[in-house]
Amino acid sequence: MRLVVQRVKEANVTVKNEIIGEIGRGLLVFLGVGAEDTGTDVDYLVEKCVHLRIFPDDREKFNLSLIDVKGALLVVSQFTLWGDCRKGRRPSFTESAPPSKAQPLYDLFVEKVRQKGIPVAQGRFQEMMDVHLINDGPVTFILDSKKNY
């Protein structure tokens, strides 16, 4: 499972010009599920994401987590995170999980974050979405559950 995590001042996602999810201060997470991913990948990335110390303390050091700042999470599914662009000019998505596998893992990620008491807004799985954000920093990280060593 791969995440692109962006620290935001605010963010929202729209489908057909209707806002379907929005947050204030927190993290915008683009989530891509790989063909080999399982619930173990979800568990690892939930813990990593909510405890990642990427918010500044009073000395402007990265010392505070999403939990510490009482921030929110906006989660947007993005299978293109698994696009392989090494050959040719068209990305290959053979390593991306099919929707029947990806959606339950996406939903599990959202549910496990909610269980930690963090407000979560979502995009809509398999929809064309417009994502609007005010990036804070900018601060952006890529997390990959297969690189957790």
TARAQUI-V994623 format. One record per helix or strand of 2 or more residues. SS is the DSSP state (A for helix, B for strand). FROM is the first residue (numbers start at 0). TO is the last residue. Records with the same first field share a line. If there is no record, write none. Layout:
SS=FROM-TO + FROM-TO
This chain:
B=1-14 + 17-22 + 25-31 + 54-55 + 61-63 + 71-76 + 119-121 + 129-143
A=38-50 + 78-81 + 98-114 + 144-146
